[in-house]
Amino acid sequence: VKKPYIIMSVSDFLRRCCMELFRRQVIILVTLFNAKEPVSGVVLSQKSGLSLNTLKKEIDDLNHNCSGFGFEILSKTGSGYEISITDRSKFFPYRRQIQSRFYRNLFFRDSQTDRVHFIIRHMLSNDSMFVDDIADECFCSVSTINRDMRAVKTRLERKGLKIVNHTNRGMKLEGSEWNMRLAFVDEYHIYKDFESAYHFQEDSFERLMLEGTAARSNIEKSVRTVLQQFHYPLSYNSIRDFNNLIVLTITRQKFLDSLLIDQEKFEKLDAALEKEIVNQILVKVKTVQQVSMSVCEIASLAAYMKANRVLTHARLDREEEKEEAFEYADGFLKEM
């Protein structure tokens, strides 16, 4: 059966050509970045799918375009090509950016599930986005991203969030601040698991999670120390999520007005101990960085702790009805 001809617009054709050209150049760069010794022209030719003559032209083009990023590609007779660093402060950030783009695009090209999570993380991290920008990031066509957006919207709706299109301003994510933060926590775990297989960076998302910073280390240390002081039992996963929620409480201060949680929910909640723990953590964090939390945010974090508190086997054995104990814990999660 003959395949039908696909009519492609001029703009889509040019975008695809540019993507393929950039992809080949990135393959050359990443291969040289990862090499510990000179790489022969034959190896680079096979990896990039270019002839030796075209490879030489591409490398000349790369040297011309990358001269301002602190390195050049040298050709050593009998050995091959290698990177020569001229400015380390410019080179290493550029190398991270190229490797990030290479691994992300390599993986996202054929994986809708990971593209969907990538789009969600971008929507959470940016005020607004355009479909064309997402397509360029994922090295996909606009039609592919439009199909992905259906899965994105479904996932976000389950989290109580929705995407709203604004004329000339792109797509914007809307919903309660609490739901936004919970979505951040969920996506952060997925991102960290993904990173273990493919190392790449999403700068805007990492910035909001304080990834790799002294501030985040200080928060995690403070939480661990105070919980131990109070002998407060939380599971590893609960502590991990609690750390992330404290981070977001700091980085998303500008959205505080939309953290709308009915105060009446907290009046019936016996969480005096949890509030004291949150306040003590805040005191420790403040010794290193300037942080402030509203009464509502402290109450939210305290309620989250209460909801995730571990019911040990010894405690359950003393309960008349174990199912009732589990319902008690689940009730807080449902309430929040």
C-alpha positions as CSV (number, residue, x, y, z in Angstrom):
1,V,0.0,0.0,0.0
2,K,1.4,3.4,-1.0
3,K,1.8,5.9,1.8
4,P,-0.1,9.1,1.3
5,Y,1.9,12.2,0.6
6,I,2.1,14.6,3.6
7,I,1.8,18.2,2.7
8,M,4.2,20.3,4.9
9,S,4.1,24.0,5.2
10,V,7.3,26.0,4.4
11,S,7.7,27.1,8.0
12,D,7.5,23.5,9.3
13,F,10.0,22.3,6.6
14,L,12.5,25.0,7.5
15,R,12.1,24.3,11.2
16,R,12.7,20.6,10.6
17,C,15.8,21.3,8.5
18,C,17.2,23.6,11.3
19,M,16.5,21.1,13.9
20,E,18.3,18.3,12.0
21,L,21.3,20.6,11.4
22,F,21.5,21.7,15.0
23,R,21.1,18.0,16.1
24,R,24.1,17.0,14.1
25,Q,26.2,19.8,15.5
26,V,25.1,19.0,19.0
27,I,26.1,15.3,18.5
28,I,29.6,16.4,17.5
29,L,29.9,18.7,20.5
30,V,28.5,16.2,23.1
31,T,30.8,13.5,21.7
32,L,33.8,15.8,22.1
33,F,32.7,17.0,25.5
34,N,32.4,13.4,26.8
35,A,35.7,12.2,25.3
36,K,38.8,11.9,27.5
37,E,41.1,11.8,24.5
38,P,41.0,13.0,20.8
39,V,38.2,11.6,18.7
40,S,38.9,10.5,15.2
41,G,37.1,12.1,12.2
42,V,35.8,8.6,11.3
43,V,34.1,8.1,14.7
44,L,32.6,11.6,14.6
45,S,31.4,11.0,11.0
46,Q,29.7,7.8,12.0
47,K,28.0,9.3,15.1
48,S,26.7,12.4,13.3
49,G,25.9,10.7,10.0
50,L,28.0,13.2,8.0
51,S,30.7,12.6,5.4
52,L,34.3,13.5,6.4
53,N,34.2,16.6,4.1
54,T,30.9,17.8,5.5
55,L,32.2,17.0,9.1
56,K,35.1,19.4,8.5
57,K,32.8,22.1,7.4
58,E,30.5,21.6,10.4
59,I,33.5,21.8,12.8
60,D,34.7,25.0,11.1
61,D,31.2,26.4,11.5
62,L,31.1,25.3,15.2
63,N,34.4,27.1,15.8
64,H,33.1,30.2,14.3
65,N,29.8,30.2,16.2
66,C,31.2,29.0,19.5
67,S,34.2,31.3,19.8
68,G,32.5,33.3,22.5
69,F,31.8,30.3,24.7
70,G,35.4,29.8,26.0
71,F,36.6,26.9,23.8
72,E,37.6,25.8,20.3
73,I,37.8,22.5,18.5
74,L,41.4,21.6,17.6
75,S,42.4,19.0,14.9
76,K,45.5,17.0,15.8
77,T,47.2,15.1,12.9
78,G,47.1,11.4,13.5
79,S,44.9,11.7,16.6
80,G,41.6,13.4,15.7
81,Y,39.6,16.3,17.2
82,E,39.5,17.6,20.8
83,I,38.2,20.5,22.8
84,S,40.6,23.2,23.9
85,I,39.3,25.3,26.8
86,T,40.2,29.0,26.6
87,D,37.8,30.4,29.3
88,R,36.6,28.0,32.0
89,S,34.0,30.3,33.4
90,K,32.2,30.4,29.9
91,F,32.9,26.9,28.8
92,F,31.4,24.8,31.7
93,P,28.0,26.5,31.8
94,Y,27.8,26.2,27.9
95,R,28.7,22.5,28.1
96,R,26.0,21.9,30.7
97,Q,23.5,23.6,28.5
98,I,24.4,21.7,25.3
99,Q,24.5,18.3,27.1
100,S,21.1,19.1,28.8
101,R,19.5,19.9,25.4
102,F,21.0,16.9,23.7
103,Y,19.8,14.3,26.3
104,R,16.4,15.9,26.8
105,N,15.7,16.1,23.0
106,L,17.1,12.6,22.5
107,F,14.7,11.2,25.0
108,F,11.6,13.4,24.5
109,R,11.6,12.8,20.7
110,D,9.8,9.4,21.0
111,S,8.5,9.5,24.6
112,Q,5.1,11.1,25.0
113,T,4.9,10.4,28.7
114,D,8.2,12.2,29.5
115,R,7.2,15.1,27.1
116,V,4.0,15.5,29.1
117,H,5.8,15.8,32.4
118,F,8.4,18.1,30.8
119,I,5.5,20.4,29.6
120,I,3.8,20.3,33.1
121,R,7.1,21.3,34.8
122,H,7.5,24.2,32.3
123,M,3.9,25.3,32.9
124,L,4.5,25.3,36.6
125,S,7.8,27.2,36.4
126,N,6.8,29.9,33.9
127,D,4.1,32.6,33.9
128,S,3.0,31.7,30.4
129,M,4.2,29.6,27.4
130,F,3.5,29.2,23.7
131,V,3.1,25.9,21.9
132,D,5.8,26.8,19.4
133,D,8.3,27.3,22.2
134,I,7.5,23.9,23.7
135,A,7.8,22.3,20.2
136,D,11.3,23.8,19.8
137,E,12.4,22.6,23.2
138,C,11.2,19.0,22.5
139,F,12.4,19.0,18.9
140,C,8.8,18.0,17.9
141,S,6.3,19.4,15.5
142,V,3.5,21.7,16.8
143,S,0.9,19.0,15.9
144,T,2.7,16.5,18.2
145,I,2.7,19.0,21.1
146,N,-1.0,19.8,20.5
147,R,-1.7,16.0,20.9
148,D,0.4,15.9,24.0
149,M,-1.5,18.9,25.5
150,R,-4.6,16.7,25.8
151,A,-2.7,14.4,28.2
152,V,-1.2,17.4,30.0
153,K,-4.6,19.0,30.6
154,T,-6.0,15.6,31.9
155,R,-3.2,15.2,34.4
156,L,-3.4,18.8,35.6
157,E,-7.2,18.6,36.0
158,R,-6.7,15.7,38.4
159,K,-4.5,18.0,40.5
160,G,-7.1,20.7,40.5
161,L,-5.3,22.9,37.9
162,K,-6.3,24.0,34.4
163,I,-4.6,25.7,31.4
164,V,-6.1,28.9,30.2
165,N,-5.2,30.4,26.8
166,H,-4.6,34.2,26.7
167,T,-4.5,36.0,23.4
168,N,-1.0,37.1,22.5
169,R,0.2,35.9,25.9
170,G,0.2,32.1,25.4
171,M,-1.0,29.4,27.8
172,K,-1.1,30.1,31.6
173,L,-1.7,27.7,34.4
174,E,-4.4,28.6,36.9
175,G,-5.6,27.0,40.2
176,S,-5.1,27.3,43.9
177,E,-1.6,27.9,45.3
178,W,-1.8,24.8,47.5
179,N,-2.6,22.6,44.5
180,M,0.3,24.2,42.6
181,R,2.7,23.3,45.3
182,L,1.5,19.7,45.5
183,A,1.9,19.5,41.8
184,F,5.5,20.8,42.1
185,V,6.3,18.2,44.7
186,D,4.9,15.4,42.5
187,E,6.8,16.5,39.4
188,Y,10.0,17.0,41.4
189,H,10.1,13.3,42.2
190,I,9.5,12.4,38.6
191,Y,12.2,14.8,37.5
192,K,14.8,13.4,40.0
193,D,14.1,9.8,38.9
194,F,14.4,10.8,35.3
195,E,17.7,12.6,35.9
196,S,19.3,9.5,37.3
197,A,19.2,8.0,33.8
198,Y,19.6,11.1,31.6
199,H,21.4,14.1,33.1
200,F,20.0,17.4,32.0
201,Q,18.9,20.6,33.6
202,E,15.7,22.6,33.6
203,D,17.0,25.8,35.1
204,S,13.7,27.5,35.9
205,F,12.2,24.4,37.6
206,E,15.4,23.7,39.5
207,R,15.6,27.4,40.6
208,L,12.2,27.1,42.3
209,M,13.2,23.9,44.0
210,L,16.5,25.4,45.2
211,E,18.2,22.4,43.6
212,G,21.9,22.0,44.5
213,T,22.0,25.1,46.7
214,A,23.2,25.7,50.2
215,A,19.8,27.0,51.1
216,R,18.1,23.7,50.3
217,S,20.8,21.8,52.3
218,N,20.1,24.1,55.2
219,I,16.3,23.5,55.1
220,E,16.8,19.7,54.9
221,K,19.3,19.7,57.8
222,S,16.9,22.0,59.9
223,V,13.9,19.7,59.3
224,R,15.9,16.6,60.2
225,T,17.3,18.2,63.4
226,V,14.0,19.5,64.7
227,L,12.1,16.3,64.0
228,Q,14.7,14.3,65.9
229,Q,14.5,16.8,68.8
230,F,10.7,16.3,69.1
231,H,10.9,12.6,68.3
232,Y,8.2,13.2,65.7
233,P,7.7,10.1,63.5
234,L,7.5,10.8,59.8
235,S,8.3,8.4,57.0
236,Y,11.2,9.1,54.6
237,N,8.8,10.0,51.8
238,S,6.8,12.3,54.0
239,I,10.0,14.1,55.2
240,R,11.1,14.5,51.6
241,D,7.7,16.0,50.6
242,F,7.7,18.2,53.6
243,N,11.2,19.6,52.7
244,N,9.9,20.4,49.2
245,L,6.8,22.2,50.5
246,I,9.0,24.4,52.8
247,V,11.2,25.2,49.8
248,L,8.1,26.2,47.7
249,T,6.9,28.3,50.7
250,I,10.1,30.3,50.3
251,T,10.4,30.5,46.5
252,R,6.7,31.2,45.7
253,Q,6.1,34.0,48.2
254,K,4.7,36.3,45.4
255,F,1.8,33.8,45.0
256,L,0.9,33.9,48.7
257,D,-2.3,35.8,48.1
258,S,-3.7,32.8,46.2
259,L,-2.9,30.3,49.0
260,L,-6.6,30.3,49.9
261,I,-7.3,27.7,52.6
262,D,-10.3,28.2,54.9
263,Q,-9.0,28.9,58.4
264,E,-12.0,27.0,59.8
265,K,-10.4,23.8,58.7
266,F,-7.5,24.5,61.1
267,E,-9.7,25.4,64.1
268,K,-10.9,21.9,64.6
269,L,-7.4,20.4,63.9
270,D,-5.3,19.6,67.0
271,A,-1.9,20.5,65.4
272,A,-0.3,22.6,68.2
273,L,2.7,20.3,68.3
274,E,3.1,20.4,64.5
275,K,2.9,24.2,64.5
276,E,5.6,24.4,67.1
277,I,7.8,22.1,65.0
278,V,7.3,24.3,61.9
279,N,8.1,27.4,64.0
280,Q,11.3,25.8,65.3
281,I,12.4,24.8,61.8
282,L,11.7,28.3,60.7
283,V,14.0,29.7,63.5
284,K,16.8,27.4,62.4
285,V,16.4,28.3,58.7
286,K,16.4,32.0,59.6
287,T,20.0,31.7,60.9
288,V,21.2,31.3,57.4
289,Q,18.7,33.0,55.2
290,Q,15.9,35.6,55.4
291,V,12.6,33.7,55.5
292,S,9.1,34.5,56.7
293,M,5.9,32.5,56.8
294,S,2.3,33.6,57.2
295,V,0.0,32.0,59.8
296,C,-1.8,30.3,57.0
297,E,1.4,28.8,55.6
298,I,2.5,27.5,59.0
299,A,-1.0,26.0,59.5
300,S,-0.9,24.4,56.1
301,L,2.5,22.8,56.7
302,A,1.4,21.6,60.2
303,A,-1.7,20.0,58.8
304,Y,0.4,18.3,56.1
305,M,2.7,16.9,58.9
306,K,-0.4,15.7,60.9
307,A,-1.8,14.0,57.8
308,N,1.4,12.1,57.0
309,R,2.3,11.1,60.6
310,V,3.4,7.5,60.8
311,L,1.1,5.2,62.8
312,T,3.6,2.6,64.2
313,H,2.6,-1.0,64.6
314,A,2.7,-0.6,68.4
315,R,0.2,2.3,68.2
316,L,-2.1,0.3,65.8
317,D,-2.0,-2.7,68.1
318,R,-3.5,-0.5,70.9
319,E,-6.3,0.8,68.6
320,E,-9.6,-1.0,68.9
321,E,-10.2,-0.7,65.2
322,K,-7.2,-0.4,62.9
323,E,-9.4,0.6,60.0
324,E,-10.6,3.6,62.0
325,A,-7.0,4.6,62.6
326,F,-6.2,4.6,58.9
327,E,-9.4,6.5,58.1
328,Y,-8.3,9.1,60.7
329,A,-5.0,9.6,58.9
330,D,-6.6,9.6,55.4
331,G,-9.1,12.1,56.5
332,F,-6.5,14.8,56.8
333,L,-5.2,14.1,53.3
334,K,-8.7,14.3,51.9
335,E,-9.4,17.5,53.8
336,M,-6.2,19.2,52.4
